Amino acid sequence: MAYVTVPKDLSNVKTKVFLNLTKRQICCFAPAVLIGVPLFFLLKEYNTSMAALCMILVMLPFFLLAMYERNGQPLEVIARQMIESKFLRPRERPYQTNNFYSALENQSKLEKEVRQIVKYGTKTKTDRKR
């Protein structure tokens, strides 16, 4: 009797489109083949092993984009997060709180100033000292 393993979490299962490849893999492999194979044939005249190495180096980013996945996230998401954390965002993120007491203190100062303006006209305490 045939035995087929069924994953417990079906959300991780990806739909296969053609030759047991997903749409993402097909969309990434196609440019890799369209760029890598002609490059190999152009460089094959000089040195075959060097042409094969150049072809591999040119095609490798496309294969990584198609195949690499970590914690359900593709390579470009992981790369963007790493770039943001290393270069774009500050290293230290100081803990900042909203001090409720200082907000009340500022509010009371403003209220006192408004009362003084209403009581003495447009002159405030600092204007009266002059």
ABEGO torsion letter per residue (X at the ends): XBBBBBBABAAABBBBABGGBBAAAAAAAAAAAAAAAAAAAAAAAABAAAAAAAAAAAAAAAAAAAABBBGGBBAAAAAAAAAAAAAABBABBBBBBBBAAAAAAAAAAAAAAAAAAAAAEABBAAAAAX
